[in-house]
């Protein structure tokens, strides 16, 4: 699957979300999706996106 669009609703979280994330992720291909405890890890070619469930 390929990321088509990124919506960032709140950038001021515990760790600051990189401002360029909205520009970097679209077009990237998802390599794998896995779960670790309360986190969803989405692996891309050059890094991993971590989402708290």
N, C-alpha and C positions, 0 to 999 in steps of 0.2 A: 504494500500500500504506500501511497505517496501523500504527504501532507499538502493540502490545498490551501488552507487558510488558518491563521492563528488569531484568536481573539484574547486579548489581555484585559481583564476587568479590573484587577487591583495589583499594581506593581509594588506596593509598599507592604510586603509580607515580612516574615521573620528574616529571610534572606532576600535581598533585593534581586528582582528579576532583571536580567540584562536588557537594556533598552533595544538592542538590535535583534532580540529573539524573534520578534514579529517579522523581521526581514530575512533572517537566516533559515528558519524552519520550512517555510513554504518551498515545495519542490524536493525536499529531502525524502528519501525512501526509508521506511521503517524496516530495520533488520530483524528485530524480535521484540516481543512484549512479554514481560514477566512480572511476577508479584513477589515482593519481599516484605513480609509483615504488613504494615499499613500503607505501603507504598507501591505504586505502579511504576515500573521502570520501562521506558520505551527507548530501545537502542537504535541509534543511527550510525552511519559510517564513521562519523568523527566525534561521537559523544553519546551521552545518555540523558534523557529528560526524566526527571523524578516528579511524580505527582502523588500528593498525599490523598488517601482515600477518605 
